[in-house]
Amino acid sequence: MRRISWDEFEKVELRAGTVLRVEEFPAARKPSYCLWVDFGPEIGVLKSSAQITVHYRKEELVGRQIVGVVNFPPKQIGPFMSEFLVTGFADPEGNIVLTLPERPVANGAKLC
C-alpha cells in the first residue's frame, strides 16, 4: 500500500450525483452502459461508461445516487467520451458493485 498525503486526497473530487439516463453501449469491448449523471449546479450533467451490467438493470439505475470522480480529464472509450469515473468495488467474480451514498445527499456533495 502506498500512502498519500491529505493534500493529495483532497485533490480527488469524489462527488455524489443522480443518474438521469442510461443507455446500452454496444460498441464497448465488455458489456457496459452509458450513464448521464447530474452532479448539481456547480458541475452539471456529466456522462460516463460503466461495466455494471451484471448487477444492475438500466431501469433500476435511473434516479439512483452514485459516487463519481469528476475531475479526471475526459477519456475516449470507443465512440463515447467519458467525462467522469464511476466508482465501485469488484465482487469475487470481478463484476462491479457501485459505490452509493447510504442516504440521499445533495447532488455535487463532496466525499469528505
N, C-alpha and C positions, 0 to 999 in steps of 0.2 A: 504494500500500500504506500503510495506516495502522498505525503501530507502537503496541503496547500495553506496559504495564509488566509486570514479572514478577509483581507482586501481582495484577494483573488476570487473567493467565493462570492463576494458582493458584486463582482462584475457580471456574474451569470444572472440573467433576467429570467427567472423561473416564475411564470405568471399563470393565473387561473383564467380560463376562458370557456365560453359556452359554444358547443358545436351547433352551427346553424344549418349546415348542409353536408351530405355525404354522398359520394358517387363511387361506383366501381372504377378501378384503374386497370383496364385490360392490357395496357402497354407495359405494365410493370413486370419485371422478371419473376417476382414472387407475388402471390395474391395480396393485393393491397386495396385500400380505399384512398380517395382524395377527400380531405376534410377542409371545410371553411369554418373558422372559429372566431368568435367575437371576443377580443381581449380588451374591450372597454374603449371609452372615448379618446384616451391618450394614444393608444396603439392602433385601434381599429380592427378590422377583419383581416386575418391572415390565413393563408392556405398551406396545407402540408399533405404529404402522403404518409401512410402508416400501414405496416404489415400487421394488422389487428383483426383479420377476417376469421380467425379460428374461434376467438372468444366473443366476438361482437357482431351483431347484425346491424345493417345500416340504420334501420328504423329505431333501434334502441339507443343509438348514439346521439341522434338529434335531440337537443335540449339538455344534454348531459354536460357537466363541467369536467374539464380535463386540465392537466398541467403541461405547459409547453415552455421551451426555451425560445424566447422571442428576439434575442439579439445576436444570433449567429448570422453570417451572411447567407443570402438566398443560395439554394443548391438546385441545379438542374437534375431532374430524375426523369430520364427519357424525355417525353414531350412536355413534362409538367415542371413548373418552377416552384419548389418548396420554399416557403418563407419562414417557417419555424420548425422546431424539433418537437414532435410528440414524445412525451416521456412515459416510460413503463418499465416493468420488470419481466424477465424471461421466466416462464414456468419450467418444470423439469424437462419438457419436450422442446423448449426453446421458443415457444409461442408467447407473444407479448400480452401482458396484463397491464392495462393502463394505470397511470398514477392519477388518482382522483382526490379532490378535497373531500374530507369526511362530512362536511356540511356546506351548504351554499355560502359563497363569498362573492364579493363584487368582482365582475369581470375586470381583469387587469391587476387584481391584487397580487402583490409580490410575495413569494415564499420568503419567510424570514426565520 
